[in-house]
Amino acid sequence: MVSFENFKKMALSFENATEEPHFEKTSFRINKKIFATFDEKNNRAVLKLNEIDQSVFCASSEMIFYPIPNKWGKQGWTIVELSKVRSEMFEDALLLSYQNVAPKKKK
């Protein structure tokens, strides 16, 4: 299980991450782009995964990770049931979400 406090701590530990309201949810952003949201009412997170990562997380834990059931889900937006997910698994998925949205560093 992941509490909102732990979710927030993980999300804000990433470089330049910010917390901002997003309608009735809390969002976490990098350069104004959302990489995660928190739905307090349903105790869920939504993460921006790429297609491969989304399929891996959803296949391994379909009762915990599943695509949003619309076009957003086909773009990688994935619901995570915070009351069911292990902290380490959530942290891995959150990092991937952040990396998908963060600007790519020039080499």
NUGU-305134 format. One record per residue: residue in one letter; x negated, y, z of N, C-alpha, C in turn. Coordinates in steps of 0.001 Angstrom, whole numbers. Layout:
NUGU-305134
+------+---------+---------+---------+---------+---------+---------+---------+---------+---------+
: rest :     n.x :     n.y :     n.z :    ca.x :    ca.y :    ca.z :     c.x :     c.y :     c.z :
+------+---------+---------+---------+---------+---------+---------+---------+---------+---------+
:    A :       X :       Y :       Z :       X :       Y :       Z :       X :       Y :       Z :
...
+------+---------+---------+---------+---------+---------+---------+---------+---------+---------+
//
This chain:
NUGU-305134
+------+---------+---------+---------+---------+---------+---------+---------+---------+---------+
: rest :     n.x :     n.y :     n.z :    ca.x :    ca.y :    ca.z :     c.x :     c.y :     c.z :
+------+---------+---------+---------+---------+---------+---------+---------+---------+---------+
:    M :    -834 :   -1186 :       0 :       0 :       0 :       0 :    -878 :    1249 :       0 :
:    V :    -436 :    2246 :    -741 :   -1160 :    3516 :    -802 :    -227 :    4622 :    -320 :
:    S :    -647 :    5344 :     691 :     142 :    6477 :    1187 :    -113 :    7694 :     301 :
:    F :     789 :    8666 :     391 :     589 :    9892 :    -378 :    -703 :   10583 :      47 :
:    E :   -1008 :   10547 :    1336 :   -2233 :   11199 :    1818 :   -3471 :   10580 :    1167 :
:    N :   -3486 :    9239 :    1064 :   -4623 :    8572 :     411 :   -4658 :    8858 :   -1087 :
:    F :   -3488 :    8840 :   -1721 :   -3380 :    9167 :   -3145 :   -3959 :   10561 :   -3382 :
:    K :   -3499 :   11522 :   -2597 :   -3951 :   12905 :   -2741 :   -5462 :   13014 :   -2536 :
:    K :   -5970 :   12351 :   -1508 :   -7409 :   12391 :   -1227 :   -8208 :   11824 :   -2407 :
:    M :   -7745 :   10684 :   -2947 :   -8428 :   10083 :   -4105 :   -8389 :   11029 :   -5307 :
:    A :   -7202 :   11552 :   -5614 :   -7037 :   12389 :   -6805 :   -7867 :   13665 :   -6716 :
:    L :   -7884 :   14275 :   -5560 :   -8619 :   15536 :   -5417 :  -10124 :   15334 :   -5252 :
:    S :  -10562 :   14079 :   -5130 :  -12004 :   13817 :   -5043 :  -12681 :   13917 :   -6411 :
:    F :  -11893 :   13899 :   -7480 :  -12462 :   13996 :   -8822 :  -12843 :   15435 :   -9140 :
:    E :  -13905 :   15579 :   -9892 :  -14426 :   16892 :  -10243 :  -13359 :   17768 :  -10899 :
:    N :  -13171 :   18973 :  -10356 :  -12251 :   19992 :  -10870 :  -10775 :   19591 :  -10833 :
:    A :  -10406 :   18569 :  -10089 :   -9002 :   18179 :   -9980 :   -8251 :   19171 :   -9092 :
:    T :   -7003 :   19448 :   -9471 :   -6160 :   20344 :   -8695 :   -4809 :   19687 :   -8445 :
:    E :   -4126 :   20186 :   -7435 :   -2769 :   19735 :   -7103 :   -1815 :   20870 :   -7422 :
:    E :    -753 :   20571 :   -8163 :     223 :   21589 :   -8536 :    1613 :   20970 :   -8595 :
:    P :    2654 :   21778 :   -8358 :    4008 :   21242 :   -8489 :    4322 :   20941 :   -9956 :
:    H :    5179 :   19958 :  -10174 :    5634 :   19601 :  -11525 :    7090 :   19161 :  -11400 :
:    F :    8008 :   20111 :  -11625 :    9427 :   19890 :  -11386 :    9603 :   19415 :   -9939 :
:    E :   10247 :   18267 :   -9708 :   10461 :   17790 :   -8337 :    9320 :   16900 :   -7855 :
:    K :    8228 :   16862 :   -8588 :    7097 :   15991 :   -8250 :    5858 :   16820 :   -7935 :
:    T :    4845 :   16132 :   -7447 :    3529 :   16722 :   -7245 :    2644 :   16188 :   -8360 :
:    S :    1903 :   17083 :   -9007 :    1012 :   16628 :  -10075 :    -439 :   16884 :   -9699 :
:    F :   -1292 :   16082 :  -10295 :   -2740 :   16255 :  -10164 :   -3268 :   16459 :  -11573 :
:    R :   -4090 :   17494 :  -11717 :   -4494 :   17945 :  -13048 :   -5993 :   18175 :  -13148 :
:    I :   -6441 :   18125 :  -14373 :   -7789 :   18537 :  -14725 :   -7637 :   19486 :  -15909 :
:    N :   -8141 :   20701 :  -15769 :   -7990 :   21727 :  -16807 :   -6541 :   21878 :  -17261 :
:    K :   -5630 :   21939 :  -16306 :   -4195 :   22136 :  -16524 :   -3497 :   20933 :  -17154 :
:    K :   -4198 :   19844 :  -17412 :   -3605 :   18642 :  -17996 :   -3357 :   17622 :  -16891 :
:    I :   -2163 :   17076 :  -16862 :   -1774 :   16127 :  -15820 :   -2429 :   14769 :  -16063 :
:    F :   -3031 :   14215 :  -14996 :   -3526 :   12842 :  -15070 :   -2757 :   11933 :  -14121 :
:    A :   -1997 :   12515 :  -13180 :   -1198 :   11710 :  -12259 :     -99 :   12565 :  -11657 :
:    T :    1020 :   11916 :  -11336 :    2082 :   12583 :  -10590 :    2519 :   11691 :   -9441 :
:    F :    3132 :   12321 :   -8450 :    3676 :   11598 :   -7303 :    5147 :   11926 :   -7187 :
:    D :    5969 :   10886 :   -7130 :    7414 :   10995 :   -6954 :    7717 :   10573 :   -5518 :
:    E :    7883 :   11552 :   -4651 :    8096 :   11271 :   -3224 :    9386 :   10488 :   -2987 :
:    K :   10436 :   10846 :   -3706 :   11745 :   10202 :   -3520 :   11662 :    8690 :   -3718 :
:    N :   10903 :    8245 :   -4724 :   10798 :    6819 :   -5043 :    9470 :    6191 :   -4623 :
:    N :    8589 :    6979 :   -4006 :    7260 :    6519 :   -3590 :    6508 :    5844 :   -4748 :
:    R :    6453 :    6579 :   -5866 :    5787 :    6079 :   -7070 :    4787 :    7101 :   -7584 :
:    A :    3779 :    6571 :   -8233 :    2848 :    7407 :   -8985 :    3098 :    7137 :  -10459 :
:    V :    2724 :    8096 :  -11278 :    2679 :    7891 :  -12721 :    1288 :    8299 :  -13160 :
:    L :     635 :    7408 :  -13894 :    -741 :    7631 :  -14354 :    -798 :    7609 :  -15868 :
:    K :   -1768 :    8329 :  -16435 :   -1979 :    8364 :  -17878 :   -3105 :    7398 :  -18224 :
:    L :   -2715 :    6197 :  -18654 :   -3700 :    5189 :  -19046 :   -3760 :    5093 :  -20565 :
:    N :   -4864 :    4570 :  -21082 :   -4881 :    4303 :  -22519 :   -4140 :    2984 :  -22755 :
:    E :   -3894 :    2666 :  -23995 :   -3079 :    1495 :  -24336 :   -3652 :     189 :  -23787 :
:    I :   -4957 :      30 :  -23880 :   -5594 :   -1213 :  -23402 :   -5508 :   -1316 :  -21886 :
:    D :   -5882 :    -239 :  -21188 :   -5829 :    -260 :  -19723 :   -4402 :    -467 :  -19233 :
:    Q :   -3445 :     168 :  -19883 :   -2048 :      -6 :  -19497 :   -1639 :   -1473 :  -19628 :
:    S :   -2009 :   -2100 :  -20740 :   -1617 :   -3496 :  -20940 :   -2284 :   -4420 :  -19925 :
:    V :   -3525 :   -4138 :  -19558 :   -4233 :   -4972 :  -18572 :   -3582 :   -4840 :  -17189 :
:    F :   -3363 :   -3615 :  -16724 :   -2755 :   -3425 :  -15408 :   -1336 :   -3986 :  -15370 :
:    C :    -565 :   -3755 :  -16414 :     821 :   -4235 :  -16433 :     885 :   -5756 :  -16499 :
:    A :      -2 :   -6377 :  -17245 :       0 :   -7839 :  -17357 :    -418 :   -8497 :  -16050 :
:    S :   -1350 :   -7892 :  -15346 :   -1846 :   -8508 :  -14113 :    -914 :   -8283 :  -12925 :
:    S :    -129 :   -7228 :  -12971 :     723 :   -6875 :  -11830 :    2010 :   -6213 :  -12310 :
:    E :    2834 :   -6941 :  -13040 :    4003 :   -6322 :  -13671 :    5060 :   -5791 :  -12705 :
:    M :    5041 :   -6219 :  -11465 :    5981 :   -5675 :  -10485 :    5417 :   -4418 :   -9811 :
:    I :    4158 :   -4124 :  -10088 :    3487 :   -2967 :   -9496 :    3226 :   -1893 :  -10545 :
:    F :    2758 :   -2293 :  -11717 :    2454 :   -1399 :  -12829 :    3400 :   -1707 :  -13984 :
:    Y :    4024 :    -679 :  -14539 :    4844 :    -883 :  -15732 :    4994 :     446 :  -16472 :
:    P :    5093 :     379 :  -17807 :    5207 :    1601 :  -18598 :    6519 :    2332 :  -18303 :
:    I :    6490 :    3643 :  -18381 :    7731 :    4403 :  -18322 :    8576 :    3914 :  -19501 :
:    P :    9858 :    3626 :  -19277 :   10667 :    3014 :  -20336 :   11179 :    3998 :  -21394 :
:    N :   10261 :    4700 :  -22032 :   10620 :    5613 :  -23124 :    9359 :    5923 :  -23938 :
:    K :    9398 :    6959 :  -24758 :    8235 :    7307 :  -25587 :    7001 :    7640 :  -24751 :
:    W :    7210 :    8193 :  -23561 :    6071 :    8507 :  -22697 :    5310 :    7236 :  -22333 :
:    G :    6040 :    6161 :  -22068 :    5413 :    4884 :  -21742 :    4581 :    4346 :  -22895 :
:    K :    5036 :    4573 :  -24118 :    4276 :    4123 :  -25295 :    3002 :    4944 :  -25494 :
:    Q :    2931 :    6093 :  -24824 :    1737 :    6939 :  -24886 :     802 :    6674 :  -23706 :
:    G :    1113 :    5650 :  -22901 :     230 :    5263 :  -21808 :     677 :    5657 :  -20419 :
:    W :    1747 :    6436 :  -20312 :    2213 :    6847 :  -18986 :    2796 :    5638 :  -18276 :
:    T :    2229 :    5347 :  -17111 :    2487 :    4096 :  -16403 :    2921 :    4358 :  -14964 :
:    I :    4027 :    3726 :  -14566 :    4521 :    3838 :  -13195 :    3748 :    2865 :  -12308 :
:    V :    3436 :    3324 :  -11104 :    2776 :    2479 :  -10107 :    3601 :    2528 :   -8829 :
:    E :    4001 :    1360 :   -8350 :    4753 :    1254 :   -7098 :    3753 :    1328 :   -5935 :
:    L :    3720 :    2473 :   -5267 :    2717 :    2698 :   -4225 :    2902 :    1806 :   -3001 :
:    S :    4109 :    1344 :   -2755 :    4342 :     478 :   -1595 :    3833 :    -943 :   -1830 :
:    K :    3487 :   -1267 :   -3075 :    3064 :   -2627 :   -3409 :    1616 :   -2740 :   -3868 :
:    V :    1029 :   -1645 :   -4302 :    -305 :   -1702 :   -4909 :   -1411 :   -1725 :   -3844 :
:    R :   -2443 :   -2520 :   -4108 :   -3636 :   -2511 :   -3246 :   -4421 :   -1224 :   -3511 :
:    S :   -4993 :    -687 :   -2475 :   -5718 :     575 :   -2569 :   -6822 :     539 :   -3624 :
:    E :   -7596 :    -565 :   -3657 :   -8721 :    -661 :   -4599 :   -8225 :    -675 :   -6043 :
:    M :   -7116 :   -1386 :   -6287 :   -6566 :   -1453 :   -7636 :   -6044 :     -83 :   -8063 :
:    F :   -5370 :     598 :   -7135 :   -4854 :    1923 :   -7452 :   -5990 :    2894 :   -7732 :
:    E :   -7031 :    2825 :   -6934 :   -8170 :    3727 :   -7132 :   -8803 :    3510 :   -8505 :
:    D :   -8917 :    2253 :   -8933 :   -9453 :    1953 :  -10268 :   -8573 :    2554 :  -11362 :
:    A :   -7257 :    2375 :  -11239 :   -6327 :    2897 :  -12240 :   -6330 :    4427 :  -12248 :
:    L :   -6385 :    5034 :  -11069 :   -6409 :    6495 :  -10967 :   -7661 :    7065 :  -11616 :
:    L :   -8799 :    6431 :  -11403 :  -10038 :    6886 :  -12038 :   -9925 :    6810 :  -13557 :
:    L :   -9382 :    5724 :  -14071 :   -9206 :    5601 :  -15525 :   -8273 :    6684 :  -16053 :
:    S :   -7221 :    6971 :  -15312 :   -6284 :    8015 :  -15709 :   -6999 :    9370 :  -15776 :
:    Y :   -7754 :    9675 :  -14754 :   -8525 :   10925 :  -14729 :   -9476 :   10987 :  -15931 :
:    Q :  -10193 :    9903 :  -16180 :  -11162 :    9873 :  -17279 :  -10481 :   10017 :  -18637 :
:    N :   -9249 :    9526 :  -18769 :   -8520 :    9661 :  -20031 :   -8138 :   11099 :  -20325 :
:    V :   -7961 :   11895 :  -19289 :   -7499 :   13265 :  -19454 :   -8645 :   14283 :  -19364 :
:    A :   -9673 :   13972 :  -18595 :  -10801 :   14893 :  -18404 :  -11525 :   15134 :  -19714 :
:    P :  -12045 :   16343 :  -19903 :  -12813 :   16608 :  -21119 :  -14037 :   15702 :  -21194 :
:    K :  -14337 :   15255 :  -22372 :  -15504 :   14383 :  -22567 :  -16759 :   15229 :  -22437 :
:    K :  -17728 :   14689 :  -21703 :  -18993 :   15420 :  -21512 :  -19857 :   15265 :  -22748 :
:    K :  -20466 :   16366 :  -23125 :  -21366 :   16351 :  -24285 :  -22687 :   15705 :  -23881 :
:    K :  -23231 :   14914 :  -24789 :  -24495 :   14233 :  -24501 :  -25664 :   15041 :  -24959 :
+------+---------+---------+---------+---------+---------+---------+---------+---------+---------+
//
